[in-house]
Amino acid sequence: MAAPRFLALAALAVAFIPGSVLAGDAAGAHQTWRECLGHAYLTGAAYTGRDLAADAAIRACRGEETAYLAALSTSPLLDEDDMAQARPQLIARARAQLLAMVNTGPRPVLR
C-alpha cells in the first residue's frame, strides 16, 4: 500500500520541478528541429545532390534550430561558452546524420 502512495507523491514532485519542464521543452524543440531537417533534406535530395540538400536543410531549419538552442540555454548546466561551442558541433553532427540517411522510399524492383 505504501509503494503506490510513494509513486504518486514522486510523480507529483517531478511534475513540479522546473528542470523537468525545461527538459521537455528542449526535447520537443529537438524533435521539431530533427523533423524539419529530415523533411527538408529528403525534399532537397530528390532534386539535388546530397551535400547541397544537407546544407539547404540546415539553412531552411534555422528557426527550429534557434528554438532548440534557446531551450537548451535555459539549462543551469550550460553557460554561454558551452552554448557557443555546442552549435558548430550540433550542426556538424546533424549534417553527418543527414548524409548518412538511407533512402526510405520505395525501391525499384530488380529484374
C-alpha positions in Angstrom: 0.0 0.0 0.0 2.9 2.4 0.7 4.5 1.8 -2.7 1.6 3.2 -4.8 1.3 6.1 -2.5 5.1 6.8 -2.7 4.9 6.6 -6.5 2.0 9.0 -6.7 3.9 11.5 -4.5 7.1 11.1 -6.5 5.2 11.7 -9.7 3.6 14.9 -8.3 7.0 16.1 -7.1 8.6 15.5 -10.5 5.8 17.3 -12.2 6.6 20.5 -10.2 10.3 20.5 -10.8 11.1 23.3 -13.3 14.0 21.4 -14.8 11.7 18.6 -15.9 9.6 21.2 -17.8 12.7 22.6 -19.4 13.9 19.2 -20.4 10.6 18.6 -22.0 10.8 21.9 -23.9 14.3 21.1 -25.2 13.2 17.5 -26.2 10.2 18.8 -28.1 12.3 21.5 -29.8 14.9 19.0 -30.7 12.3 16.7 -32.2 10.8 19.6 -34.2 14.2 20.5 -35.5 15.0 16.9 -36.5 11.7 16.5 -38.3 12.3 19.8 -40.2 15.8 18.7 -41.2 14.6 15.3 -42.3 11.8 16.7 -44.4 13.9 19.4 -45.9 16.7 17.0 -46.7 14.5 14.4 -48.3 12.8 17.0 -50.4 16.1 18.6 -51.5 17.8 15.3 -52.1 15.2 14.4 -54.7 16.3 17.3 -56.8 19.9 18.0 -56.0 22.9 16.2 -54.6 23.1 15.0 -51.0 25.7 17.6 -49.9 23.6 20.5 -51.3 20.4 19.1 -49.8 22.0 18.8 -46.4 23.3 22.4 -46.5 19.9 23.6 -47.7 18.1 21.7 -45.0 20.3 23.2 -42.3 19.6 26.7 -43.7 15.9 26.0 -44.1 15.5 24.9 -40.5 17.4 27.7 -38.8 14.4 28.9 -36.9 13.8 25.4 -35.4 17.5 25.2 -34.6 17.4 28.6 -32.8 14.3 27.5 -30.8 16.2 24.3 -29.8 19.3 26.2 -28.7 17.2 28.7 -26.8 15.5 25.8 -24.9 18.9 24.3 -24.2 20.3 27.6 -23.0 17.8 27.7 -20.1 19.6 24.8 -18.5 21.5 25.7 -15.4 24.2 23.2 -16.5 25.1 25.2 -19.6 26.6 28.6 -19.8 27.2 31.0 -22.8 30.6 29.4 -23.6 29.1 25.9 -23.6 26.3 27.1 -26.0 28.8 28.8 -28.3 30.8 25.6 -28.5 27.7 23.4 -28.9 26.3 25.0 -32.0 29.1 24.1 -34.5 29.3 20.6 -33.1 25.5 20.2 -33.2 25.4 21.4 -36.9 28.2 19.1 -37.9 26.6 16.1 -36.3 23.2 16.9 -37.8 24.8 17.3 -41.3 26.6 13.9 -40.9 23.4 12.2 -39.9 21.6 13.7 -42.9 24.3 12.5 -45.3 24.1 9.0 -43.7 20.4 8.9 -44.2 19.2 6.0 -46.3 16.6 6.5 -48.9 13.4 5.4 -47.1 11.2 5.5 -50.1 10.1 2.6 -52.3 13.0 0.8 -54.1 12.9 -0.3 -57.7 12.3 -4.0 -58.2 15.4 -5.6 -59.7 14.7 -7.9 -62.6 
